[in-house]
Amino acid sequence: MGDQCQCHEWFMLGIIFVSWFASQTYVSAELERLDLKMQPRTGNSSGKGYHDDGFLSFLVVGDWGRKGAFNQSHVAFQMGRIGAKLSIDFVVSTGDNFYNNGLSSQHDPAFRQSFTNIYKYRSLQTHWFSVLGNHDYRGDAQAQLSPFLRQIDARWFCLRSFIVNAEPAEIIFVDTTPFVNSYFLRPYGQTYDWRGITPRRKYITNLLKDVESALKESRATWKIVVGHHAIRSIGYHGDTEELNSQLLPILKAYDVDFYINGHDHCLQHISDTNSRIQFLTSGAGSRAWRGSMRKQKRKGVRFFYDGQGFLSLQLSKFEARIAFYDVYGTILHAWNARKPFLHSSILTQKQPIDVSSLVNPKCTLRCI
């Protein structure tokens, strides 16, 4: 990749690259944690580095991997332009990274065709943190988790679930596809790669425990959770009921600020009506679904757009700035929030949640 990674010099501390086993079963343990420390930036528009302006900046894009088609290349160009303007620190992908059926293997040329060759702009030559979507599970899901892909493109980092600690934020990436019952009970002719997931009930229970543990221990100013599927959405797929009943209570209990997802091919911002959580959808990296807006459950909706685009977040110790962009790089919606110096998680002792009571009782042998 030559000089592609010279935009930002990174020290990545405490990274353990997980070995890739074709039949490994998930067991409860601490989620993989990446502690990121950035050196001061040079060459950005403000002339300030991270430690000078106090802002962490990153872009979010989802549902993109179509070899440049459906305006993917145009969205990528605008990401490059906005990324340079904001001097971004990394990119988050919300899943469905490769259509229509993920990668066929770690040697699949689609990796280069849909990722390396498309996101070629200088500001995007930084780390990409990715989760798997349901379409990724239709191929060789473990191919995307393989360290081999980093030999092809060093930007790529994808695990099922993991944590990125980037002061002043902590971002927990959650593997949401195994939560959805219909993929197991009504796959409609689709084949999913469930290696490493079964027994499913144990996998979900352990994952929820790990997420709760990470949130309980976090002292980050901004707590962010990323998953492929929406908790709240007025798009085509709508709310994911399994996440509403199993994941959302944990996010509320530990004062998560943002839940970010893809899956619905749109851009949207919904404020929770009884907690601090802002639900942000960025699933418009290529093909969009025009006119696919649900009329029900619109309470808390601040913004919805059924075209292509992406999202930016800028976070300091006191302020959050979000902006949604269309395929022309135009800002469609912007929202700012501030919080006091002391985060509420420091002031309040949280009671642990009985995670086993959250796991869907329908997740029995029928869907394992």
Residue frames relative to the residue before (quaternion, step in Angstrom):
aa qw qx qy qz dx dy dz
M 1.0000 0.0000 0.0000 0.0000 0.00 0.00 0.00
G 0.3936 -0.7646 0.4537 0.2338 3.58 1.29 0.09
D 0.8181 -0.2229 0.1849 0.4969 3.54 -0.83 -1.10
Q 0.3108 0.8044 -0.4751 0.1749 3.59 1.25 0.24
C 0.7566 0.3898 -0.2136 0.4794 3.60 1.00 -0.71
Q 0.4482 0.7154 -0.4421 0.3031 3.60 1.18 0.43
C 0.4588 0.6900 -0.4618 0.3165 3.61 1.22 -0.13
H 0.7868 0.0478 -0.0003 0.6153 3.58 0.93 -0.90
E 0.2435 -0.7366 0.6084 0.1673 3.56 -0.95 0.84
W 0.1332 -0.8226 0.5527 0.0096 3.50 -0.67 1.16
F 0.1610 -0.6826 0.6929 0.1675 3.46 -1.34 0.53
M 0.1098 -0.7846 0.6087 0.0433 3.59 -0.68 1.04
L 0.1061 -0.8371 0.5366 -0.0040 3.51 -0.27 1.33
G 0.8506 0.2048 -0.1450 0.4620 3.50 -1.12 0.76
I 0.4232 0.6972 -0.4866 0.3131 3.59 1.12 0.48
I 0.0725 -0.7557 0.6497 0.0387 3.51 -0.94 0.93
F 0.2686 -0.7695 0.5550 0.1666 3.57 -0.56 1.09
V 0.3564 -0.7743 0.4933 0.1734 3.49 -0.52 1.25
S 0.4546 -0.6702 0.5136 0.2836 3.56 -0.92 0.91
W 0.3784 -0.7354 0.5333 0.1781 3.49 -1.12 0.76
F 0.0004 -0.7977 0.6017 -0.0415 3.57 -0.57 1.20
A 0.4977 -0.7106 0.4140 0.2756 3.54 -0.70 1.09
S 0.8071 0.2438 -0.1253 0.5230 3.62 0.99 -0.62
Q 0.3145 0.7848 -0.4924 0.2066 3.59 1.21 0.37
T 0.2512 -0.7525 0.5904 0.1484 3.58 -1.02 0.81
Y 0.4857 -0.6820 0.4696 0.2799 3.55 -0.92 0.97
V 0.0204 -0.7633 0.6456 0.0164 3.56 -1.00 0.85
S 0.6071 -0.5937 0.3823 0.3643 3.55 -1.11 0.71
A 0.2443 0.7185 -0.6190 0.2023 3.53 -0.91 1.01
E 0.6630 -0.4556 0.3587 0.4735 3.56 -1.21 0.09
L 0.4947 -0.6359 0.5000 0.3176 3.54 -1.06 0.77
E 0.5930 -0.5609 0.4434 0.3703 3.54 -1.17 0.65
R 0.1311 -0.8180 0.5595 0.0249 3.58 -0.77 1.03
L 0.1280 -0.7607 0.6337 0.0593 3.54 -1.00 0.95
D 0.1404 -0.7807 0.6065 0.0543 3.56 -0.63 1.14
L 0.1279 -0.8340 0.5366 0.0107 3.55 -0.46 1.24
K 0.0066 -0.7702 0.6377 -0.0096 3.53 -0.98 0.91
M 0.2025 -0.8108 0.5428 0.0832 3.54 -0.57 1.17
Q 0.4003 -0.6568 0.5776 0.2734 3.53 -1.12 0.68
P 0.6448 -0.5039 0.3788 0.4323 3.62 -1.15 0.38
R 0.4361 -0.7134 0.4933 0.2398 3.53 -0.98 0.91
T 0.1333 -0.7524 0.6334 0.1219 3.51 -1.30 0.34
G 0.7991 0.3567 -0.2260 0.4279 3.54 -1.21 0.52
N 0.5278 0.6086 -0.4601 0.3733 3.63 1.11 0.23
S 0.7132 -0.5031 0.2892 0.3932 3.53 -1.29 0.35
S 0.7042 0.4688 -0.2745 0.4572 3.58 1.08 -0.64
G 0.3972 -0.7206 0.4716 0.3172 3.55 1.23 -0.47
K 0.6277 0.5237 -0.3286 0.4731 3.55 1.29 0.17
G 0.3474 -0.7156 0.5625 0.2255 3.54 -1.18 0.55
Y 0.7584 -0.3759 0.2663 0.4612 3.54 -1.33 0.06
H 0.7227 0.4441 -0.2591 0.4619 3.58 0.84 -0.96
D 0.6336 0.5198 -0.3382 0.4626 3.60 1.23 -0.26
D 0.7816 0.3232 -0.1916 0.4980 3.60 0.75 -0.98
G 0.4360 -0.7498 0.4222 0.2635 3.59 1.24 -0.19
F 0.6407 0.5359 -0.3240 0.4442 3.61 1.23 0.09
L 0.2574 -0.6837 0.6638 0.1603 3.49 -1.18 0.83
S 0.0569 -0.8220 0.5667 -0.0072 3.62 -0.80 0.97
F 0.1533 0.7813 -0.5976 0.0949 3.56 -0.98 0.83
L 0.3819 -0.6947 0.5655 0.2274 3.52 -1.34 0.40
V 0.1783 -0.7616 0.6141 0.1047 3.55 -1.27 0.51
V 0.0811 0.7768 -0.6188 0.0841 3.56 -0.87 1.01
G 0.0300 -0.8170 0.5758 0.0052 3.57 -1.07 0.64
D 0.8271 0.2508 -0.1629 0.4760 3.54 -1.36 0.28
W 0.3589 0.8087 -0.3837 0.2645 3.52 0.95 0.99
G 0.6646 0.6257 -0.3108 0.2649 3.60 0.87 -0.94
R 0.3012 0.7666 -0.5095 0.2491 3.60 0.21 1.28
K 0.5686 -0.6443 0.3643 0.3588 3.59 1.10 0.74
G 0.7442 -0.4145 0.1962 0.4857 3.53 1.12 0.78
A 0.5637 0.6296 -0.3812 0.3749 3.60 1.21 -0.35
F 0.8000 0.2843 -0.2358 0.4728 3.54 -1.39 0.22
N 0.6874 -0.5238 0.2573 0.4323 3.55 0.96 1.02
Q 0.3071 0.7536 -0.5295 0.2398 3.61 1.14 0.37
S 0.6638 0.5105 -0.3109 0.4496 3.59 0.93 -0.87
H 0.6503 0.5127 -0.3195 0.4606 3.58 1.02 -0.76
V 0.6314 0.5113 -0.3291 0.4813 3.58 1.02 -0.79
A 0.6394 0.5359 -0.3230 0.4468 3.58 0.97 -0.86
F 0.6332 0.5344 -0.3303 0.4520 3.59 0.98 -0.84
Q 0.6913 0.4648 -0.2801 0.4770 3.58 0.89 -0.91
M 0.5847 0.5485 -0.3684 0.4707 3.58 1.11 -0.58
G 0.6476 0.5202 -0.3129 0.4606 3.55 0.98 -0.84
R 0.6657 0.5054 -0.2978 0.4613 3.57 0.97 -0.86
I 0.6966 0.4495 -0.2677 0.4910 3.59 0.86 -0.98
G 0.6130 0.5609 -0.3443 0.4371 3.57 1.06 -0.73
A 0.6542 0.4953 -0.3066 0.4824 3.57 1.04 -0.76
K 0.6441 0.5349 -0.3188 0.4442 3.56 0.98 -0.84
L 0.7495 0.3784 -0.2016 0.5044 3.59 0.99 -0.89
S 0.2863 -0.7671 0.5092 0.2651 3.57 1.30 -0.28
I 0.0094 -0.8706 0.4916 -0.0166 3.53 0.78 1.12
D 0.4401 -0.6981 0.5154 0.2308 3.52 -1.27 0.59
F 0.7811 -0.1323 0.0895 0.6036 3.61 1.13 -0.57
V 0.3579 -0.6903 0.5804 0.2420 3.55 -1.39 0.01
V 0.2168 -0.7454 0.6171 0.1286 3.56 -1.12 0.76
S 0.1415 -0.7617 0.6264 0.0856 3.56 -1.02 0.88
T 0.3080 -0.7913 0.5082 0.1441 3.56 -0.77 1.08
G 0.7131 -0.5030 0.2528 0.4179 3.59 1.14 0.48
D 0.7011 0.3119 -0.3993 0.5017 3.48 -1.43 0.36
N 0.0757 0.8620 -0.4873 0.1173 3.47 0.82 1.22
F 0.8005 0.1156 -0.0392 0.5867 3.59 1.13 -0.63
Y 0.1804 -0.7918 0.5800 0.0638 3.56 -0.66 1.21
N 0.6432 -0.1982 -0.7259 -0.1417 1.40 -2.28 1.06
N 0.7895 0.2914 -0.1191 0.5269 3.56 1.17 -0.54
G 0.6921 -0.5041 0.2867 0.4298 3.56 0.76 1.06
L 0.6435 -0.4487 0.4038 0.4706 3.54 -1.17 -0.73
S 0.4519 -0.6856 0.4966 0.2813 3.57 -1.07 0.68
S 0.7630 -0.1016 0.0799 0.6334 3.57 1.26 -0.52
Q 0.6548 -0.5009 0.3695 0.4286 3.58 -1.25 0.05
H 0.6581 0.4802 -0.3044 0.4937 3.59 1.31 -0.13
D 0.3711 0.7512 -0.4756 0.2680 3.60 1.29 0.05
P 0.4290 -0.7188 0.4802 0.2619 3.65 -0.70 1.01
A 0.5032 0.6604 -0.4247 0.3610 3.59 1.22 -0.30
F 0.5560 0.6067 -0.4000 0.4036 3.59 1.13 -0.48
R 0.6986 0.4273 -0.2620 0.5107 3.56 0.91 -0.89
Q 0.6832 0.5306 -0.2916 0.4082 3.55 0.90 -0.99
S 0.7712 0.3477 -0.1823 0.5011 3.59 1.03 -0.76
F 0.7565 0.3453 -0.1979 0.5189 3.59 1.18 -0.43
T 0.7693 0.3948 -0.2320 0.4456 3.58 0.26 -1.27
N 0.7397 0.4374 -0.2406 0.4512 3.59 0.82 -0.99
I 0.6800 0.4948 -0.2857 0.4596 3.59 1.18 -0.45
Y 0.7649 0.3092 -0.1707 0.5386 3.59 0.83 -0.98
K 0.1714 0.8589 -0.4490 0.1773 3.50 0.82 1.18
Y 0.5301 0.6707 -0.3964 0.3347 3.58 1.26 -0.17
R 0.6758 -0.5756 0.2880 0.3592 3.50 -1.08 0.90
S 0.6898 0.4913 -0.3034 0.4368 3.61 0.82 -0.88
L 0.6688 0.4996 -0.2937 0.4657 3.59 1.22 -0.45
Q 0.5312 0.6151 -0.4126 0.4114 3.59 1.28 0.04
T 0.4648 0.6073 -0.4719 0.4388 3.51 0.63 1.25
H 0.7315 -0.4433 0.2687 0.4429 3.58 -1.21 0.04
W 0.1727 -0.7423 0.6416 0.0865 3.53 -1.13 0.85
F 0.1217 -0.7881 0.6025 0.0330 3.57 -0.62 1.18
S 0.0334 -0.8521 0.5165 -0.0776 3.54 -0.48 1.26
V 0.1962 -0.7191 0.6486 0.1540 3.51 -1.30 0.55
L 0.5292 -0.6161 0.4807 0.3306 3.55 -1.30 0.28
G 0.2265 -0.7420 0.6124 0.1521 3.55 -1.18 0.68
N 0.7194 -0.4420 0.2977 0.4455 3.57 -1.25 0.10
H 0.6407 0.5092 -0.3381 0.4646 3.61 1.04 -0.66
D 0.6113 0.5457 -0.3522 0.4522 3.60 1.09 -0.58
Y 0.6502 0.5148 -0.3020 0.4701 3.57 1.13 -0.66
R 0.5929 0.5740 -0.3709 0.4259 3.61 1.21 -0.23
G 0.6874 0.3882 -0.2785 0.5469 3.56 1.28 -0.15
D 0.7028 -0.3331 0.3300 0.5350 3.53 -1.07 -0.81
A 0.2568 -0.8160 0.4980 0.1420 3.57 0.07 1.32
Q 0.6842 0.5101 -0.2973 0.4281 3.55 0.95 -0.82
A 0.5055 0.6350 -0.4302 0.3951 3.59 1.23 -0.23
Q 0.6771 0.4935 -0.2988 0.4569 3.58 0.98 -0.82
L 0.6557 0.5032 -0.3045 0.4734 3.58 1.23 -0.41
S 0.5344 0.6823 -0.3772 0.3265 3.55 1.27 -0.35
P 0.4826 -0.6606 0.4924 0.2971 3.62 -0.94 0.86
F 0.5005 0.6666 -0.4200 0.3588 3.58 1.22 -0.37
L 0.6273 0.5534 -0.3448 0.4259 3.60 1.02 -0.74
R 0.6138 0.5454 -0.3521 0.4491 3.58 1.14 -0.52
Q 0.5858 0.5432 -0.3783 0.4676 3.59 1.21 -0.30
I 0.6477 0.4884 -0.3043 0.4994 3.57 1.21 -0.55
D 0.7832 -0.0512 0.0772 0.6148 3.56 0.96 -0.93
A 0.3501 -0.8007 0.4534 0.1750 3.55 -0.26 1.33
R 0.5457 0.6293 -0.4041 0.3781 3.61 1.20 -0.26
W 0.6511 0.5991 -0.3085 0.3493 3.56 1.04 -0.86
F 0.1285 0.7540 -0.6392 0.0799 3.55 -0.98 0.92
C 0.1398 0.7888 -0.5784 0.1540 3.56 -0.57 1.19
L 0.0747 0.7398 -0.6661 0.0586 3.53 -0.94 1.01
R 0.6533 -0.4872 0.3665 0.4489 3.57 -1.22 0.21
S 0.7728 -0.1052 0.1128 0.6156 3.58 0.85 -1.04
F 0.1593 0.7823 -0.5836 0.1485 3.59 -0.95 0.85
I 0.3756 -0.7120 0.5521 0.2171 3.56 -1.35 0.14
V 0.1177 -0.7401 0.6558 0.0913 3.55 -1.10 0.77
N 0.1371 -0.7782 0.6111 0.0470 3.54 -0.67 1.16
A 0.1417 0.7823 -0.5816 0.1722 3.56 -0.32 1.30
E 0.3461 -0.7837 0.4764 0.1977 3.54 0.03 1.31
P 0.5960 -0.1962 -0.7786 -0.0047 1.62 -1.79 1.78
A 0.6073 0.5655 -0.3460 0.4377 3.60 1.19 0.39
E 0.1412 -0.7207 0.6640 0.1406 3.49 -1.35 0.40
I 0.1321 -0.8090 0.5726 0.0148 3.54 -0.72 1.15
I 0.1333 -0.7872 0.6005 0.0436 3.56 -0.71 1.13
F 0.2007 -0.7791 0.5885 0.0803 3.56 -0.66 1.17
V 0.1072 -0.8272 0.5515 -0.0131 3.57 -0.67 1.16
D 0.3936 -0.7052 0.5510 0.2101 3.55 -0.96 0.98
T 0.0953 -0.8644 0.4931 0.0236 3.60 -0.04 1.29
T 0.5201 0.6770 -0.4182 0.3101 3.62 1.10 -0.51
P 0.6761 0.4976 -0.3308 0.4311 3.68 0.84 -0.76
F 0.5590 0.6066 -0.3956 0.4037 3.62 1.19 -0.27
V 0.6808 0.5488 -0.2882 0.3901 3.58 1.04 -0.83
N 0.4169 -0.7604 0.4475 0.2185 3.56 -0.46 1.26
S 0.6458 0.5735 -0.3430 0.3694 3.58 0.91 -0.89
Y 0.6070 0.5597 -0.3669 0.4285 3.63 1.07 -0.56
F 0.6996 0.4261 -0.2544 0.5141 3.58 1.20 -0.48
L 0.7598 0.3987 -0.2036 0.4715 3.59 0.90 -0.94
R 0.8044 0.1013 -0.0208 0.5850 3.60 1.04 -0.79
P 0.0175 0.8548 -0.5182 0.0210 3.62 0.48 1.11
Y 0.3013 -0.8016 0.4796 0.1913 3.61 1.28 -0.09
G 0.7663 -0.3983 0.1934 0.4656 3.54 0.82 1.03
Q 0.5663 0.5891 -0.3916 0.4230 3.59 1.23 -0.08
T 0.2630 -0.7430 0.5952 0.1565 3.56 -1.14 0.70
Y 0.1416 -0.8012 0.5798 0.0431 3.56 -0.82 1.07
D 0.4021 -0.7034 0.5415 0.2242 3.52 -1.14 0.75
W 0.0263 -0.8470 0.5298 -0.0349 3.58 0.01 1.32
R 0.3044 0.7401 -0.5420 0.2566 3.61 1.11 0.42
G 0.7906 0.2698 -0.2222 0.5027 3.55 -0.89 0.96
I 0.6577 0.5124 -0.3001 0.4635 3.60 1.28 -0.14
T 0.7123 0.4470 -0.2618 0.4737 3.59 0.94 -0.82
P 0.5055 -0.1908 -0.8410 0.0277 1.53 -2.06 1.43
R 0.5288 -0.7092 0.3770 0.2742 3.52 -0.71 1.18
R 0.6520 0.5246 -0.3372 0.4313 3.60 0.83 -0.89
K 0.6592 0.4972 -0.3084 0.4725 3.59 0.94 -0.84
Y 0.6224 0.5516 -0.3359 0.4422 3.58 1.00 -0.84
I 0.6955 0.4705 -0.2773 0.4670 3.59 0.83 -1.00
T 0.6422 0.5286 -0.3272 0.4484 3.59 0.93 -0.88
N 0.6816 0.4853 -0.2871 0.4664 3.57 0.88 -0.93
L 0.6450 0.5221 -0.3235 0.4546 3.57 0.98 -0.82
L 0.6515 0.5077 -0.3166 0.4664 3.60 0.93 -0.84
K 0.6291 0.5249 -0.3310 0.4681 3.59 1.02 -0.76
D 0.6637 0.5089 -0.3021 0.4574 3.57 0.96 -0.86
V 0.6435 0.5102 -0.3187 0.4733 3.57 1.00 -0.83
E 0.6571 0.5024 -0.3170 0.4640 3.58 0.90 -0.88
S 0.6508 0.5226 -0.3182 0.4496 3.58 0.92 -0.88
A 0.6621 0.5092 -0.3054 0.4572 3.57 0.94 -0.89
L 0.6761 0.4836 -0.2949 0.4711 3.58 0.94 -0.86
K 0.6305 0.5465 -0.3291 0.4421 3.55 1.02 -0.78
E 0.7274 0.4318 -0.2322 0.4802 3.56 0.99 -0.84
S 0.5572 0.6506 -0.3852 0.3432 3.58 1.17 -0.47
R 0.1002 -0.7666 0.6316 0.0586 3.53 -1.09 0.82
A 0.3033 0.7723 -0.4998 0.2485 3.55 1.22 0.49
T 0.5579 -0.5941 0.4603 0.3520 3.56 -1.14 0.59
W 0.7864 0.1556 -0.0605 0.5947 3.55 0.98 -0.92
K 0.1470 -0.7762 0.6102 0.0596 3.57 -0.77 1.08
I 0.0215 -0.8083 0.5852 -0.0611 3.54 -0.66 1.19
V 0.0967 -0.7644 0.6345 0.0613 3.57 -1.05 0.81
V 0.1361 -0.7870 0.6005 0.0390 3.56 -0.94 0.99
G 0.1214 0.7642 -0.6276 0.0863 3.56 -0.98 0.90
H 0.5951 -0.5770 0.3985 0.3926 3.58 -1.16 0.32
H 0.7632 0.3902 -0.2011 0.4742 3.58 0.82 -1.00
A 0.5090 -0.6600 0.4719 0.2875 3.53 -1.13 0.72
I 0.3375 -0.6587 0.6208 0.2586 3.51 -1.29 0.48
R 0.7710 0.0670 -0.0320 0.6325 3.56 1.00 -0.92
S 0.1971 0.7660 -0.5901 0.1617 3.55 -0.89 0.98
I 0.1912 -0.7438 0.6224 0.1510 3.55 -1.14 0.66
G 0.4259 0.6959 -0.4611 0.3488 3.57 1.25 0.45
Y 0.8197 -0.2909 0.1863 0.4568 3.55 -1.35 -0.17
H 0.7431 0.4048 -0.2298 0.4807 3.60 0.81 -0.97
G 0.3043 -0.7774 0.4999 0.2304 3.59 1.09 -0.59
D 0.7744 -0.3127 0.2566 0.4865 3.54 -1.31 -0.39
T 0.3094 -0.6941 0.6097 0.2253 3.56 -1.20 0.57
E 0.3385 -0.8014 0.4536 0.1935 3.55 -0.13 1.33
E 0.6194 0.5554 -0.3539 0.4273 3.59 1.03 -0.72
L 0.6741 0.4658 -0.2954 0.4913 3.59 1.06 -0.69
N 0.5965 0.5645 -0.3563 0.4456 3.56 1.09 -0.64
S 0.7519 0.4035 -0.2214 0.4721 3.56 0.91 -0.88
Q 0.7799 0.3693 -0.1811 0.4717 3.60 1.05 -0.67
L 0.7717 0.3456 -0.1920 0.4982 3.61 0.87 -0.87
L 0.6418 0.5793 -0.3351 0.3744 3.58 0.86 -0.94
P 0.6383 0.5244 -0.3692 0.4257 3.69 0.83 -0.72
I 0.6375 0.5136 -0.3277 0.4717 3.60 1.08 -0.67
L 0.6490 0.5189 -0.3218 0.4538 3.59 0.95 -0.85
K 0.6629 0.4950 -0.3043 0.4721 3.56 0.99 -0.80
A 0.6607 0.5398 -0.3139 0.4165 3.58 0.91 -0.92
Y 0.7867 0.2993 -0.1488 0.5190 3.59 1.07 -0.69
D 0.5453 -0.7026 0.3653 0.2747 3.54 1.13 0.80
V 0.1275 0.7855 -0.5855 0.1546 3.57 0.77 1.03
D 0.3911 -0.7472 0.4984 0.2009 3.56 -0.95 0.91
F 0.8156 0.0512 0.0130 0.5762 3.59 0.89 -0.96
Y 0.0867 -0.7152 0.6861 0.1012 3.53 -1.18 0.71
I 0.0973 -0.8178 0.5671 -0.0110 3.57 -0.63 1.19
N 0.0475 0.8149 -0.5708 0.0886 3.59 -0.84 0.98
G 0.3299 -0.6770 0.6079 0.2516 3.48 -1.44 0.00
H 0.4193 0.7532 -0.4736 0.1805 3.57 -0.74 -1.24
D 0.7288 0.2499 -0.1883 0.6090 3.61 0.73 -0.93
H 0.3776 -0.7613 0.4918 0.1895 3.55 -0.76 1.12
C 0.5199 0.5850 -0.4213 0.4583 3.50 0.52 1.27
L 0.3705 -0.6579 0.5848 0.2965 3.54 -1.37 -0.21
Q 0.1699 0.8026 -0.5611 0.1101 3.59 -0.88 0.84
H 0.1589 -0.7460 0.6421 0.0765 3.51 -1.32 0.56
I 0.0389 0.7854 -0.6120 0.0838 3.55 -0.67 1.18
S 0.2589 -0.7547 0.5845 0.1476 3.57 -0.89 0.96
D 0.4407 -0.6657 0.5269 0.2916 3.56 -0.92 0.88
T 0.4335 -0.7427 0.4560 0.2292 3.56 -0.92 0.88
N 0.7984 0.2352 -0.1488 0.5340 3.62 1.17 -0.26
S 0.7257 0.2701 -0.2665 0.5740 3.57 1.13 0.70
R 0.6508 -0.5323 0.3791 0.3864 3.57 -1.31 0.05
I 0.4933 0.7157 -0.4135 0.2711 3.63 1.19 -0.35
Q 0.1623 -0.7315 0.6559 0.0917 3.50 -1.11 0.90
F 0.2228 -0.7761 0.5790 0.1128 3.59 -0.73 1.09
L 0.0478 -0.8130 0.5789 -0.0402 3.56 -0.59 1.22
T 0.1280 -0.7855 0.6031 0.0533 3.58 -0.75 1.07
S 0.0681 0.7549 -0.6498 0.0579 3.55 -0.92 1.02
G 0.2520 0.7778 -0.5224 0.2421 3.53 0.19 1.36
A 0.5332 0.6636 -0.3543 0.3870 3.55 1.25 0.51
G 0.2442 0.8249 -0.4798 0.1724 3.56 1.09 0.72
S 0.7866 0.0741 -0.0815 0.6075 3.59 1.23 -0.27
R 0.8427 0.0889 -0.0496 0.5287 3.60 -0.36 -1.17
A 0.1419 -0.7848 0.6008 0.0545 3.58 -0.88 1.01
W 0.3501 -0.7231 0.5612 0.1989 3.53 -1.26 0.51
R 0.2231 -0.8073 0.5371 0.1004 3.54 -0.09 1.31
G 0.8475 0.2134 -0.1548 0.4606 3.55 -1.06 0.81
S 0.5616 0.6272 -0.3791 0.3841 3.59 1.25 0.17
M 0.3400 0.7340 -0.5127 0.2877 3.57 0.71 1.12
R 0.3687 -0.7306 0.5374 0.2035 3.54 -0.87 1.03
K 0.4241 -0.7256 0.4903 0.2309 3.54 -1.04 0.81
Q 0.6741 0.4856 -0.3028 0.4670 3.58 1.16 -0.48
K 0.8216 0.2692 -0.2009 0.4605 3.57 -1.37 0.25
R 0.3038 0.7796 -0.4955 0.2333 3.59 0.88 0.89
K 0.4137 0.7142 -0.4765 0.3027 3.59 1.22 0.03
G 0.8024 0.2595 -0.2163 0.4920 3.56 -0.87 0.98
V 0.5030 0.6627 -0.4296 0.3511 3.61 1.23 -0.14
R 0.1689 -0.7986 0.5746 0.0599 3.56 -0.77 1.09
F 0.8085 -0.0221 0.0814 0.5824 3.57 1.08 -0.72
F 0.0803 0.7642 -0.6380 0.0500 3.55 -1.13 0.77
Y 0.0479 0.7834 -0.6167 0.0608 3.55 -0.98 0.93
D 0.2453 -0.8178 0.5116 0.0963 3.56 -0.71 1.11
G 0.5589 0.5639 -0.4162 0.4432 3.58 1.08 0.75
Q 0.6843 -0.4826 0.3496 0.4202 3.56 -1.32 -0.08
G 0.3124 0.7464 -0.5553 0.1923 3.53 -1.24 0.54
F 0.3155 -0.7310 0.5780 0.1791 3.54 -1.31 -0.32
L 0.4139 -0.7080 0.5387 0.1933 3.54 -1.37 0.11
S 0.1193 -0.7633 0.6253 0.1104 3.57 -1.19 0.58
L 0.1060 -0.7574 0.6396 0.0780 3.54 -1.23 0.63
Q 0.0513 -0.7481 0.6613 0.0206 3.53 -1.12 0.86
L 0.0308 -0.8323 0.5502 -0.0605 3.55 -0.64 1.16
S 0.0350 -0.7521 0.6576 0.0259 3.54 -1.02 0.89
K 0.7157 -0.4245 0.3036 0.4641 3.60 -1.22 -0.07
F 0.7879 0.3238 -0.1521 0.5013 3.56 1.12 -0.57
E 0.8121 0.2490 -0.0744 0.5225 3.59 1.12 -0.53
A 0.1309 -0.7489 0.6439 0.0862 3.53 -1.25 0.68
R 0.0639 -0.7773 0.6256 0.0195 3.54 -1.00 0.90
I 0.0210 -0.7862 0.6176 0.0080 3.58 -0.78 0.98
A 0.0007 -0.7851 0.6193 -0.0087 3.56 -1.16 0.64
F 0.2215 -0.7483 0.6140 0.1183 3.54 -1.08 0.84
Y 0.1501 -0.8010 0.5786 0.0337 3.55 -0.95 1.01
D 0.3580 -0.7106 0.5532 0.2466 3.57 -1.13 0.59
V 0.7618 -0.3980 0.2678 0.4354 3.56 -1.33 -0.09
Y 0.6656 0.4626 -0.2993 0.5034 3.59 1.28 -0.21
G 0.5404 -0.6366 0.3929 0.3851 3.57 1.27 0.00
T 0.4446 0.6849 -0.4524 0.3586 3.58 1.28 0.26
I 0.4150 -0.6865 0.5313 0.2725 3.58 -0.96 0.81
L 0.2219 -0.8001 0.5505 0.0867 3.56 -0.67 1.16
H 0.7926 -0.0174 0.0641 0.6061 3.55 1.09 -0.75
A 0.0112 -0.7838 0.6208 -0.0150 3.56 -0.96 0.90
W 0.0173 -0.7941 0.6057 -0.0471 3.56 -1.10 0.77
N 0.1124 -0.7917 0.5995 0.0335 3.55 -0.91 0.96
A 0.0238 -0.7770 0.6288 0.0169 3.56 -1.18 0.59
R 0.1704 -0.7632 0.6142 0.1063 3.53 -1.21 0.59
K 0.0821 -0.7787 0.6176 0.0737 3.55 -1.23 0.43
P 0.5969 -0.5832 0.4056 0.3730 3.59 -1.17 0.50
F 0.6984 -0.4882 0.3262 0.4092 3.54 -1.27 0.39
L 0.7389 0.3527 -0.2140 0.5328 3.59 0.94 -0.85
H 0.3516 -0.7380 0.5434 0.1911 3.54 -0.69 1.13
S 0.5864 -0.6281 0.3865 0.3351 3.58 -0.97 0.86
S 0.5955 0.5820 -0.3732 0.4090 3.59 1.14 -0.57
I 0.6291 0.5200 -0.3404 0.4668 3.59 1.19 -0.45
L 0.7141 0.4822 -0.2486 0.4425 3.54 1.11 -0.74
T 0.7749 0.3405 -0.1517 0.5105 3.57 1.12 -0.60
Q 0.3261 -0.7261 0.5704 0.2024 3.56 -0.94 0.87
K 0.2446 -0.7991 0.5358 0.1204 3.58 -0.57 1.15
Q 0.3699 -0.6990 0.5666 0.2311 3.54 -1.12 0.73
P 0.4902 -0.6709 0.4583 0.3155 3.61 -0.86 0.86
I 0.3893 -0.7117 0.5465 0.2083 3.52 -1.23 0.67
D 0.4188 -0.6597 0.5577 0.2799 3.56 -1.11 0.71
V 0.2547 -0.8211 0.4923 0.1364 3.57 0.08 1.32
S 0.6132 0.5783 -0.3597 0.4001 3.59 0.99 -0.75
S 0.6430 0.5258 -0.3277 0.4502 3.59 1.14 -0.57
L 0.6410 0.5416 -0.3227 0.4378 3.59 1.23 -0.35
V 0.5779 0.6081 -0.3836 0.3862 3.58 1.12 -0.62
N 0.5494 -0.6568 0.4133 0.3097 3.53 -0.79 1.09
P 0.4216 -0.7199 0.4839 0.2642 3.61 -0.70 1.02
K 0.5781 0.5799 -0.3813 0.4291 3.60 1.22 -0.32
C 0.5763 0.5783 -0.3790 0.4356 3.58 1.25 -0.28
T 0.2099 0.7769 -0.5486 0.2269 3.53 0.45 1.29
L 0.7855 -0.2977 0.2211 0.4955 3.56 -1.23 -0.34
R 0.5619 0.6123 -0.3992 0.3874 3.59 1.12 -0.52
C 0.8005 0.2639 -0.1350 0.5209 3.59 0.96 -0.79
I 0.4931 0.6108 -0.4582 0.4169 3.58 1.15 0.52
